[in-house]
Amino acid sequence: MVSKKSSLIIAAIVTIFSFITVAYVSCSKKGKNLNVCENVVCQNGGYCYVDTPAYIPVCVCPTGYEGTNCETQSVLKFLATWNMRQVDTGSDSATSIGRVYQYTVNLTATATPTTFFIGNLSNYYLYNDIICTVDSVPNTRHFFIDTISATHMLYDNYKLLYGYGDINSAGDTIRGTFAVMHLSPTTNWVHDTFTITMTHL
């Protein structure tokens, strides 16, 4: 006759063995390998993250980079020479509203992956090196103007108040809104708002 103590020991051994077996089988199932990141190379400071419900490895990219492996600078989609169509939509001067200006602007690289320069703004060759910052949201198509970078315009009594825009998914059109203030011939400050549409040359 087996004693009560022996029965408890046998039950404990069977329980432990069962637990080890279940744990081993669970960890050995295909698709449950949490080391799938070993074969994923994320560039430019990105890191691999495993989506645990699906066990799919993805690269999480630092600000300024995008792509499957964080291989592409986000600003590259903006860099080009563009045809600019500027339409005045608001102004302290009623005669300015509705005016259309067409000229060429250059969007060029800076030293950082999150910014680019806009040059020849308002069709003036000295309005260059105006910094535009790409939004920090991954794979963004939005940018805004750093108005501090345009302080040199004040020497011409022209000041950027704000500016922002978006590039379309095809990468061939940018639309946005800018606002400026400038001195009129009568030495009064005039506030203007205009929409911009840029298309590739």
mmCIF file of the C-alpha atoms, coordinates in Angstrom:
data_MODEL
# 
_entry.id   MODEL 
# 
loop_
_atom_site.group_PDB 
_atom_site.id 
_atom_site.type_symbol 
_atom_site.label_atom_id 
_atom_site.label_alt_id 
_atom_site.label_comp_id 
_atom_site.label_asym_id 
_atom_site.label_entity_id 
_atom_site.label_seq_id 
_atom_site.pdbx_PDB_ins_code 
_atom_site.Cartn_x 
_atom_site.Cartn_y 
_atom_site.Cartn_z 
_atom_site.occupancy 
_atom_site.B_iso_or_equiv 
_atom_site.pdbx_formal_charge 
_atom_site.auth_seq_id 
_atom_site.auth_comp_id 
_atom_site.auth_asym_id 
_atom_site.auth_atom_id 
_atom_site.pdbx_PDB_model_num 
ATOM 1   C CA . MET A 1 1   ? 0.000  0.000   0.000   1.00 0.00 ? 1   MET A CA 1 
ATOM 2   C CA . VAL A 1 2   ? 1.376  3.367   -1.015  1.00 0.00 ? 2   VAL A CA 1 
ATOM 3   C CA . SER A 1 3   ? 1.574  5.900   1.756   1.00 0.00 ? 3   SER A CA 1 
ATOM 4   C CA . LYS A 1 4   ? -0.059 9.303   1.573   1.00 0.00 ? 4   LYS A CA 1 
ATOM 5   C CA . LYS A 1 5   ? 3.396  10.931  1.630   1.00 0.00 ? 5   LYS A CA 1 
ATOM 6   C CA . SER A 1 6   ? 4.574  8.822   -1.318  1.00 0.00 ? 6   SER A CA 1 
ATOM 7   C CA . SER A 1 7   ? 1.446  9.700   -3.280  1.00 0.00 ? 7   SER A CA 1 
ATOM 8   C CA . LEU A 1 8   ? 2.102  13.406  -2.765  1.00 0.00 ? 8   LEU A CA 1 
ATOM 9   C CA . ILE A 1 9   ? 5.723  13.048  -3.934  1.00 0.00 ? 9   ILE A CA 1 
ATOM 10  C CA . ILE A 1 10  ? 4.645  11.128  -7.052  1.00 0.00 ? 10  ILE A CA 1 
ATOM 11  C CA . ALA A 1 11  ? 1.948  13.739  -7.802  1.00 0.00 ? 11  ALA A CA 1 
ATOM 12  C CA . ALA A 1 12  ? 4.489  16.544  -7.403  1.00 0.00 ? 12  ALA A CA 1 
ATOM 13  C CA . ILE A 1 13  ? 6.966  14.839  -9.763  1.00 0.00 ? 13  ILE A CA 1 
ATOM 14  C CA . VAL A 1 14  ? 4.264  14.243  -12.375 1.00 0.00 ? 14  VAL A CA 1 
ATOM 15  C CA . THR A 1 15  ? 3.137  17.904  -12.130 1.00 0.00 ? 15  THR A CA 1 
ATOM 16  C CA . ILE A 1 16  ? 6.685  19.233  -12.527 1.00 0.00 ? 16  ILE A CA 1 
ATOM 17  C CA . PHE A 1 17  ? 7.352  16.915  -15.472 1.00 0.00 ? 17  PHE A CA 1 
ATOM 18  C CA . SER A 1 18  ? 4.104  17.997  -17.147 1.00 0.00 ? 18  SER A CA 1 
ATOM 19  C CA . PHE A 1 19  ? 4.947  21.684  -16.706 1.00 0.00 ? 19  PHE A CA 1 
ATOM 20  C CA . ILE A 1 20  ? 8.440  21.241  -18.190 1.00 0.00 ? 20  ILE A CA 1 
ATOM 21  C CA . THR A 1 21  ? 6.981  19.328  -21.153 1.00 0.00 ? 21  THR A CA 1 
ATOM 22  C CA . VAL A 1 22  ? 4.378  22.034  -21.863 1.00 0.00 ? 22  VAL A CA 1 
ATOM 23  C CA . ALA A 1 23  ? 6.981  24.792  -21.582 1.00 0.00 ? 23  ALA A CA 1 
ATOM 24  C CA . TYR A 1 24  ? 9.379  22.991  -23.932 1.00 0.00 ? 24  TYR A CA 1 
ATOM 25  C CA . VAL A 1 25  ? 6.713  22.316  -26.559 1.00 0.00 ? 25  VAL A CA 1 
ATOM 26  C CA . SER A 1 26  ? 5.433  25.907  -26.378 1.00 0.00 ? 26  SER A CA 1 
ATOM 27  C CA . CYS A 1 27  ? 8.901  27.406  -26.847 1.00 0.00 ? 27  CYS A CA 1 
ATOM 28  C CA . SER A 1 28  ? 9.702  25.047  -29.699 1.00 0.00 ? 28  SER A CA 1 
ATOM 29  C CA . LYS A 1 29  ? 6.699  25.892  -31.870 1.00 0.00 ? 29  LYS A CA 1 
ATOM 30  C CA . LYS A 1 30  ? 7.525  27.401  -35.239 1.00 0.00 ? 30  LYS A CA 1 
ATOM 31  C CA . GLY A 1 31  ? 6.915  31.139  -35.493 1.00 0.00 ? 31  GLY A CA 1 
ATOM 32  C CA . LYS A 1 32  ? 7.397  31.691  -31.767 1.00 0.00 ? 32  LYS A CA 1 
ATOM 33  C CA . ASN A 1 33  ? 11.125 32.412  -31.974 1.00 0.00 ? 33  ASN A CA 1 
ATOM 34  C CA . LEU A 1 34  ? 11.717 35.780  -30.353 1.00 0.00 ? 34  LEU A CA 1 
ATOM 35  C CA . ASN A 1 35  ? 15.227 35.912  -31.878 1.00 0.00 ? 35  ASN A CA 1 
ATOM 36  C CA . VAL A 1 36  ? 13.880 36.706  -35.371 1.00 0.00 ? 36  VAL A CA 1 
ATOM 37  C CA . CYS A 1 37  ? 15.609 40.102  -35.115 1.00 0.00 ? 37  CYS A CA 1 
ATOM 38  C CA . GLU A 1 38  ? 18.971 38.358  -35.453 1.00 0.00 ? 38  GLU A CA 1 
ATOM 39  C CA . ASN A 1 39  ? 18.611 38.444  -39.253 1.00 0.00 ? 39  ASN A CA 1 
ATOM 40  C CA . VAL A 1 40  ? 17.233 41.983  -39.475 1.00 0.00 ? 40  VAL A CA 1 
ATOM 41  C CA . VAL A 1 41  ? 19.646 44.862  -40.087 1.00 0.00 ? 41  VAL A CA 1 
ATOM 42  C CA . CYS A 1 42  ? 18.216 48.293  -39.249 1.00 0.00 ? 42  CYS A CA 1 
ATOM 43  C CA . GLN A 1 43  ? 20.329 51.152  -40.617 1.00 0.00 ? 43  GLN A CA 1 
ATOM 44  C CA . ASN A 1 44  ? 21.054 54.690  -39.400 1.00 0.00 ? 44  ASN A CA 1 
ATOM 45  C CA . GLY A 1 45  ? 20.474 53.964  -35.723 1.00 0.00 ? 45  GLY A CA 1 
ATOM 46  C CA . GLY A 1 46  ? 17.176 52.133  -36.144 1.00 0.00 ? 46  GLY A CA 1 
ATOM 47  C CA . TYR A 1 47  ? 16.397 49.081  -34.029 1.00 0.00 ? 47  TYR A CA 1 
ATOM 48  C CA . CYS A 1 48  ? 14.445 45.896  -34.548 1.00 0.00 ? 48  CYS A CA 1 
ATOM 49  C CA . TYR A 1 49  ? 11.177 45.364  -32.715 1.00 0.00 ? 49  TYR A CA 1 
ATOM 50  C CA . VAL A 1 50  ? 9.143  42.157  -32.702 1.00 0.00 ? 50  VAL A CA 1 
ATOM 51  C CA . ASP A 1 51  ? 5.388  42.482  -32.953 1.00 0.00 ? 51  ASP A CA 1 
ATOM 52  C CA . THR A 1 52  ? 4.720  39.742  -30.388 1.00 0.00 ? 52  THR A CA 1 
ATOM 53  C CA . PRO A 1 53  ? 1.161  38.758  -31.414 1.00 0.00 ? 53  PRO A CA 1 
ATOM 54  C CA . ALA A 1 54  ? 2.315  38.057  -34.981 1.00 0.00 ? 54  ALA A CA 1 
ATOM 55  C CA . TYR A 1 55  ? 6.052  37.629  -34.271 1.00 0.00 ? 55  TYR A CA 1 
ATOM 56  C CA . ILE A 1 56  ? 6.926  39.890  -37.200 1.00 0.00 ? 56  ILE A CA 1 
ATOM 57  C CA . PRO A 1 57  ? 10.202 41.835  -36.944 1.00 0.00 ? 57  PRO A CA 1 
ATOM 58  C CA . VAL A 1 58  ? 10.054 45.513  -37.951 1.00 0.00 ? 58  VAL A CA 1 
ATOM 59  C CA . CYS A 1 59  ? 12.625 48.297  -37.909 1.00 0.00 ? 59  CYS A CA 1 
ATOM 60  C CA . VAL A 1 60  ? 11.786 51.287  -35.723 1.00 0.00 ? 60  VAL A CA 1 
ATOM 61  C CA . CYS A 1 61  ? 13.500 54.243  -37.389 1.00 0.00 ? 61  CYS A CA 1 
ATOM 62  C CA . PRO A 1 62  ? 14.954 57.351  -35.749 1.00 0.00 ? 62  PRO A CA 1 
ATOM 63  C CA . THR A 1 63  ? 13.515 60.734  -36.695 1.00 0.00 ? 63  THR A CA 1 
ATOM 64  C CA . GLY A 1 64  ? 14.609 61.659  -40.195 1.00 0.00 ? 64  GLY A CA 1 
ATOM 65  C CA . TYR A 1 65  ? 14.775 58.142  -41.624 1.00 0.00 ? 65  TYR A CA 1 
ATOM 66  C CA . GLU A 1 66  ? 12.227 55.779  -43.143 1.00 0.00 ? 66  GLU A CA 1 
ATOM 67  C CA . GLY A 1 67  ? 11.962 52.619  -45.210 1.00 0.00 ? 67  GLY A CA 1 
ATOM 68  C CA . THR A 1 68  ? 11.883 48.922  -44.356 1.00 0.00 ? 68  THR A CA 1 
ATOM 69  C CA . ASN A 1 69  ? 15.396 49.082  -42.916 1.00 0.00 ? 69  ASN A CA 1 
ATOM 70  C CA . CYS A 1 70  ? 15.546 52.841  -42.130 1.00 0.00 ? 70  CYS A CA 1 
ATOM 71  C CA . GLU A 1 71  ? 17.692 53.203  -45.239 1.00 0.00 ? 71  GLU A CA 1 
ATOM 72  C CA . THR A 1 72  ? 16.162 56.422  -46.632 1.00 0.00 ? 72  THR A CA 1 
ATOM 73  C CA . GLN A 1 73  ? 16.392 60.009  -45.390 1.00 0.00 ? 73  GLN A CA 1 
ATOM 74  C CA . SER A 1 74  ? 12.898 61.475  -45.079 1.00 0.00 ? 74  SER A CA 1 
ATOM 75  C CA . VAL A 1 75  ? 13.938 64.791  -46.682 1.00 0.00 ? 75  VAL A CA 1 
ATOM 76  C CA . LEU A 1 76  ? 14.995 63.212  -49.979 1.00 0.00 ? 76  LEU A CA 1 
ATOM 77  C CA . LYS A 1 77  ? 11.446 63.272  -51.317 1.00 0.00 ? 77  LYS A CA 1 
ATOM 78  C CA . PHE A 1 78  ? 11.461 67.093  -51.072 1.00 0.00 ? 78  PHE A CA 1 
ATOM 79  C CA . LEU A 1 79  ? 14.862 67.838  -52.653 1.00 0.00 ? 79  LEU A CA 1 
ATOM 80  C CA . ALA A 1 80  ? 14.449 69.143  -56.196 1.00 0.00 ? 80  ALA A CA 1 
ATOM 81  C CA . THR A 1 81  ? 13.882 72.259  -58.275 1.00 0.00 ? 81  THR A CA 1 
ATOM 82  C CA . TRP A 1 82  ? 10.198 73.108  -58.286 1.00 0.00 ? 82  TRP A CA 1 
ATOM 83  C CA . ASN A 1 83  ? 7.839  75.391  -60.177 1.00 0.00 ? 83  ASN A CA 1 
ATOM 84  C CA . MET A 1 84  ? 6.144  77.568  -57.568 1.00 0.00 ? 84  MET A CA 1 
ATOM 85  C CA . ARG A 1 85  ? 2.663  79.014  -57.960 1.00 0.00 ? 85  ARG A CA 1 
ATOM 86  C CA . GLN A 1 86  ? 1.923  81.527  -55.208 1.00 0.00 ? 86  GLN A CA 1 
ATOM 87  C CA . VAL A 1 87  ? -1.592 82.904  -54.783 1.00 0.00 ? 87  VAL A CA 1 
ATOM 88  C CA . ASP A 1 88  ? -2.331 85.717  -52.313 1.00 0.00 ? 88  ASP A CA 1 
ATOM 89  C CA . THR A 1 89  ? -5.379 84.636  -50.314 1.00 0.00 ? 89  THR A CA 1 
ATOM 90  C CA . GLY A 1 90  ? -5.378 87.276  -47.598 1.00 0.00 ? 90  GLY A CA 1 
ATOM 91  C CA . SER A 1 91  ? -3.866 90.718  -47.139 1.00 0.00 ? 91  SER A CA 1 
ATOM 92  C CA . ASP A 1 92  ? -4.198 94.021  -45.319 1.00 0.00 ? 92  ASP A CA 1 
ATOM 93  C CA . SER A 1 93  ? -4.134 95.481  -48.810 1.00 0.00 ? 93  SER A CA 1 
ATOM 94  C CA . ALA A 1 94  ? -7.353 94.524  -50.606 1.00 0.00 ? 94  ALA A CA 1 
ATOM 95  C CA . THR A 1 95  ? -5.755 95.050  -54.022 1.00 0.00 ? 95  THR A CA 1 
ATOM 96  C CA . SER A 1 96  ? -3.248 92.250  -53.330 1.00 0.00 ? 96  SER A CA 1 
ATOM 97  C CA . ILE A 1 97  ? -5.804 89.492  -52.774 1.00 0.00 ? 97  ILE A CA 1 
ATOM 98  C CA . GLY A 1 98  ? -5.994 87.126  -55.727 1.00 0.00 ? 98  GLY A CA 1 
ATOM 99  C CA . ARG A 1 99  ? -2.615 88.021  -57.196 1.00 0.00 ? 99  ARG A CA 1 
ATOM 100 C CA . VAL A 1 100 ? -0.740 85.083  -58.690 1.00 0.00 ? 100 VAL A CA 1 
ATOM 101 C CA . TYR A 1 101 ? 3.053  84.764  -58.881 1.00 0.00 ? 101 TYR A CA 1 
ATOM 102 C CA . GLN A 1 102 ? 4.949  82.030  -60.669 1.00 0.00 ? 102 GLN A CA 1 
ATOM 103 C CA . TYR A 1 103 ? 8.656  81.367  -60.235 1.00 0.00 ? 103 TYR A CA 1 
ATOM 104 C CA . THR A 1 104 ? 11.174 78.629  -59.452 1.00 0.00 ? 104 THR A CA 1 
ATOM 105 C CA . VAL A 1 105 ? 12.404 77.524  -56.023 1.00 0.00 ? 105 VAL A CA 1 
ATOM 106 C CA . ASN A 1 106 ? 15.177 75.134  -55.034 1.00 0.00 ? 106 ASN A CA 1 
ATOM 107 C CA . LEU A 1 107 ? 14.845 72.721  -52.129 1.00 0.00 ? 107 LEU A CA 1 
ATOM 108 C CA . THR A 1 108 ? 18.321 71.582  -51.153 1.00 0.00 ? 108 THR A CA 1 
ATOM 109 C CA . ALA A 1 109 ? 19.943 69.410  -48.481 1.00 0.00 ? 109 ALA A CA 1 
ATOM 110 C CA . THR A 1 110 ? 21.226 70.642  -45.128 1.00 0.00 ? 110 THR A CA 1 
ATOM 111 C CA . ALA A 1 111 ? 23.675 68.863  -42.834 1.00 0.00 ? 111 ALA A CA 1 
ATOM 112 C CA . THR A 1 112 ? 20.887 67.032  -40.976 1.00 0.00 ? 112 THR A CA 1 
ATOM 113 C CA . PRO A 1 113 ? 18.421 64.343  -42.124 1.00 0.00 ? 113 PRO A CA 1 
ATOM 114 C CA . THR A 1 114 ? 15.431 66.213  -40.689 1.00 0.00 ? 114 THR A CA 1 
ATOM 115 C CA . THR A 1 115 ? 15.729 69.571  -42.487 1.00 0.00 ? 115 THR A CA 1 
ATOM 116 C CA . PHE A 1 116 ? 16.160 71.086  -45.943 1.00 0.00 ? 116 PHE A CA 1 
ATOM 117 C CA . PHE A 1 117 ? 16.708 74.568  -47.354 1.00 0.00 ? 117 PHE A CA 1 
ATOM 118 C CA . ILE A 1 118 ? 14.269 76.511  -49.487 1.00 0.00 ? 118 ILE A CA 1 
ATOM 119 C CA . GLY A 1 119 ? 15.827 79.043  -51.843 1.00 0.00 ? 119 GLY A CA 1 
ATOM 120 C CA . ASN A 1 120 ? 14.526 81.903  -53.991 1.00 0.00 ? 120 ASN A CA 1 
ATOM 121 C CA . LEU A 1 121 ? 11.387 82.314  -51.870 1.00 0.00 ? 121 LEU A CA 1 
ATOM 122 C CA . SER A 1 122 ? 9.063  85.023  -53.198 1.00 0.00 ? 122 SER A CA 1 
ATOM 123 C CA . ASN A 1 123 ? 11.218 85.008  -56.335 1.00 0.00 ? 123 ASN A CA 1 
ATOM 124 C CA . TYR A 1 124 ? 14.018 86.926  -54.632 1.00 0.00 ? 124 TYR A CA 1 
ATOM 125 C CA . TYR A 1 125 ? 17.533 85.569  -55.076 1.00 0.00 ? 125 TYR A CA 1 
ATOM 126 C CA . LEU A 1 126 ? 18.654 86.628  -51.587 1.00 0.00 ? 126 LEU A CA 1 
ATOM 127 C CA . TYR A 1 127 ? 15.883 84.707  -49.818 1.00 0.00 ? 127 TYR A CA 1 
ATOM 128 C CA . ASN A 1 128 ? 17.836 81.474  -49.541 1.00 0.00 ? 128 ASN A CA 1 
ATOM 129 C CA . ASP A 1 129 ? 18.907 79.029  -46.818 1.00 0.00 ? 129 ASP A CA 1 
ATOM 130 C CA . ILE A 1 130 ? 15.485 79.178  -45.188 1.00 0.00 ? 130 ILE A CA 1 
ATOM 131 C CA . ILE A 1 131 ? 15.266 76.034  -43.071 1.00 0.00 ? 131 ILE A CA 1 
ATOM 132 C CA . CYS A 1 132 ? 12.290 73.719  -43.410 1.00 0.00 ? 132 CYS A CA 1 
ATOM 133 C CA . THR A 1 133 ? 11.897 70.969  -40.811 1.00 0.00 ? 133 THR A CA 1 
ATOM 134 C CA . VAL A 1 134 ? 10.309 67.632  -41.635 1.00 0.00 ? 134 VAL A CA 1 
ATOM 135 C CA . ASP A 1 135 ? 7.704  66.523  -39.108 1.00 0.00 ? 135 ASP A CA 1 
ATOM 136 C CA . SER A 1 136 ? 8.952  63.867  -36.654 1.00 0.00 ? 136 SER A CA 1 
ATOM 137 C CA . VAL A 1 137 ? 6.087  61.454  -37.363 1.00 0.00 ? 137 VAL A CA 1 
ATOM 138 C CA . PRO A 1 138 ? 7.495  58.368  -39.156 1.00 0.00 ? 138 PRO A CA 1 
ATOM 139 C CA . ASN A 1 139 ? 7.188  58.473  -42.962 1.00 0.00 ? 139 ASN A CA 1 
ATOM 140 C CA . THR A 1 140 ? 5.737  61.962  -42.770 1.00 0.00 ? 140 THR A CA 1 
ATOM 141 C CA . ARG A 1 141 ? 5.061  64.122  -45.801 1.00 0.00 ? 141 ARG A CA 1 
ATOM 142 C CA . HIS A 1 142 ? 4.623  67.312  -43.766 1.00 0.00 ? 142 HIS A CA 1 
ATOM 143 C CA . PHE A 1 143 ? 7.133  70.127  -43.181 1.00 0.00 ? 143 PHE A CA 1 
ATOM 144 C CA . PHE A 1 144 ? 7.136  73.551  -41.574 1.00 0.00 ? 144 PHE A CA 1 
ATOM 145 C CA . ILE A 1 145 ? 9.388  76.590  -41.909 1.00 0.00 ? 145 ILE A CA 1 
ATOM 146 C CA . ASP A 1 146 ? 11.799 77.546  -39.163 1.00 0.00 ? 146 ASP A CA 1 
ATOM 147 C CA . THR A 1 147 ? 11.102 81.290  -39.214 1.00 0.00 ? 147 THR A CA 1 
ATOM 148 C CA . ILE A 1 148 ? 14.208 82.079  -37.144 1.00 0.00 ? 148 ILE A CA 1 
ATOM 149 C CA . SER A 1 149 ? 16.369 80.950  -40.063 1.00 0.00 ? 149 SER A CA 1 
ATOM 150 C CA . ALA A 1 150 ? 14.882 83.743  -42.186 1.00 0.00 ? 150 ALA A CA 1 
ATOM 151 C CA . THR A 1 151 ? 15.848 86.648  -39.920 1.00 0.00 ? 151 THR A CA 1 
ATOM 152 C CA . HIS A 1 152 ? 18.090 88.081  -42.646 1.00 0.00 ? 152 HIS A CA 1 
ATOM 153 C CA . MET A 1 153 ? 14.919 89.002  -44.527 1.00 0.00 ? 153 MET A CA 1 
ATOM 154 C CA . LEU A 1 154 ? 14.292 91.712  -41.943 1.00 0.00 ? 154 LEU A CA 1 
ATOM 155 C CA . TYR A 1 155 ? 16.988 93.791  -43.602 1.00 0.00 ? 155 TYR A CA 1 
ATOM 156 C CA . ASP A 1 156 ? 14.619 94.006  -46.561 1.00 0.00 ? 156 ASP A CA 1 
ATOM 157 C CA . ASN A 1 157 ? 11.651 94.664  -44.249 1.00 0.00 ? 157 ASN A CA 1 
ATOM 158 C CA . TYR A 1 158 ? 10.203 91.250  -45.062 1.00 0.00 ? 158 TYR A CA 1 
ATOM 159 C CA . LYS A 1 159 ? 9.423  88.728  -42.347 1.00 0.00 ? 159 LYS A CA 1 
ATOM 160 C CA . LEU A 1 160 ? 8.111  85.168  -42.477 1.00 0.00 ? 160 LEU A CA 1 
ATOM 161 C CA . LEU A 1 161 ? 5.426  84.653  -39.858 1.00 0.00 ? 161 LEU A CA 1 
ATOM 162 C CA . TYR A 1 162 ? 4.851  80.949  -40.526 1.00 0.00 ? 162 TYR A CA 1 
ATOM 163 C CA . GLY A 1 163 ? 4.809  78.406  -43.300 1.00 0.00 ? 163 GLY A CA 1 
ATOM 164 C CA . TYR A 1 164 ? 3.986  74.750  -43.763 1.00 0.00 ? 164 TYR A CA 1 
ATOM 165 C CA . GLY A 1 165 ? 3.276  72.271  -46.516 1.00 0.00 ? 165 GLY A CA 1 
ATOM 166 C CA . ASP A 1 166 ? 2.722  68.665  -47.556 1.00 0.00 ? 166 ASP A CA 1 
ATOM 167 C CA . ILE A 1 167 ? 4.011  66.589  -50.445 1.00 0.00 ? 167 ILE A CA 1 
ATOM 168 C CA . ASN A 1 168 ? 1.580  64.201  -52.112 1.00 0.00 ? 168 ASN A CA 1 
ATOM 169 C CA . SER A 1 169 ? 2.060  60.432  -52.150 1.00 0.00 ? 169 SER A CA 1 
ATOM 170 C CA . ALA A 1 170 ? 3.319  60.510  -55.740 1.00 0.00 ? 170 ALA A CA 1 
ATOM 171 C CA . GLY A 1 171 ? 6.046  62.953  -54.690 1.00 0.00 ? 171 GLY A CA 1 
ATOM 172 C CA . ASP A 1 172 ? 5.393  65.380  -57.524 1.00 0.00 ? 172 ASP A CA 1 
ATOM 173 C CA . THR A 1 173 ? 3.323  68.135  -55.860 1.00 0.00 ? 173 THR A CA 1 
ATOM 174 C CA . ILE A 1 174 ? 3.729  70.184  -52.685 1.00 0.00 ? 174 ILE A CA 1 
ATOM 175 C CA . ARG A 1 175 ? 0.886  72.307  -51.318 1.00 0.00 ? 175 ARG A CA 1 
ATOM 176 C CA . GLY A 1 176 ? 1.008  74.643  -48.349 1.00 0.00 ? 176 GLY A CA 1 
ATOM 177 C CA . THR A 1 177 ? 0.316  78.012  -46.775 1.00 0.00 ? 177 THR A CA 1 
ATOM 178 C CA . PHE A 1 178 ? 2.773  80.778  -45.888 1.00 0.00 ? 178 PHE A CA 1 
ATOM 179 C CA . ALA A 1 179 ? 2.246  84.084  -44.104 1.00 0.00 ? 179 ALA A CA 1 
ATOM 180 C CA . VAL A 1 180 ? 4.521  87.130  -44.252 1.00 0.00 ? 180 VAL A CA 1 
ATOM 181 C CA . MET A 1 181 ? 4.573  90.765  -43.294 1.00 0.00 ? 181 MET A CA 1 
ATOM 182 C CA . HIS A 1 182 ? 6.374  93.468  -45.225 1.00 0.00 ? 182 HIS A CA 1 
ATOM 183 C CA . LEU A 1 183 ? 6.605  97.218  -45.519 1.00 0.00 ? 183 LEU A CA 1 
ATOM 184 C CA . SER A 1 184 ? 4.476  98.814  -48.187 1.00 0.00 ? 184 SER A CA 1 
ATOM 185 C CA . PRO A 1 185 ? 5.604  101.835 -50.207 1.00 0.00 ? 185 PRO A CA 1 
ATOM 186 C CA . THR A 1 186 ? 3.684  103.954 -47.691 1.00 0.00 ? 186 THR A CA 1 
ATOM 187 C CA . THR A 1 187 ? 5.847  102.479 -44.881 1.00 0.00 ? 187 THR A CA 1 
ATOM 188 C CA . ASN A 1 188 ? 2.931  100.570 -43.351 1.00 0.00 ? 188 ASN A CA 1 
ATOM 189 C CA . TRP A 1 189 ? 3.381  96.935  -42.357 1.00 0.00 ? 189 TRP A CA 1 
ATOM 190 C CA . VAL A 1 190 ? 1.205  94.690  -44.503 1.00 0.00 ? 190 VAL A CA 1 
ATOM 191 C CA . HIS A 1 191 ? 0.315  91.127  -43.561 1.00 0.00 ? 191 HIS A CA 1 
ATOM 192 C CA . ASP A 1 192 ? -0.124 88.695  -46.459 1.00 0.00 ? 192 ASP A CA 1 
ATOM 193 C CA . THR A 1 193 ? -1.180 85.065  -46.529 1.00 0.00 ? 193 THR A CA 1 
ATOM 194 C CA . PHE A 1 194 ? -0.650 82.980  -49.632 1.00 0.00 ? 194 PHE A CA 1 
ATOM 195 C CA . THR A 1 195 ? -1.079 79.406  -50.726 1.00 0.00 ? 195 THR A CA 1 
ATOM 196 C CA . ILE A 1 196 ? 1.712  77.647  -52.539 1.00 0.00 ? 196 ILE A CA 1 
ATOM 197 C CA . THR A 1 197 ? 1.636  74.865  -55.073 1.00 0.00 ? 197 THR A CA 1 
ATOM 198 C CA . MET A 1 198 ? 4.959  73.394  -56.175 1.00 0.00 ? 198 MET A CA 1 
ATOM 199 C CA . THR A 1 199 ? 5.293  70.993  -59.087 1.00 0.00 ? 199 THR A CA 1 
ATOM 200 C CA . HIS A 1 200 ? 8.372  69.291  -60.469 1.00 0.00 ? 200 HIS A CA 1 
ATOM 201 C CA . LEU A 1 201 ? 10.067 70.955  -63.400 1.00 0.00 ? 201 LEU A CA 1 
# 
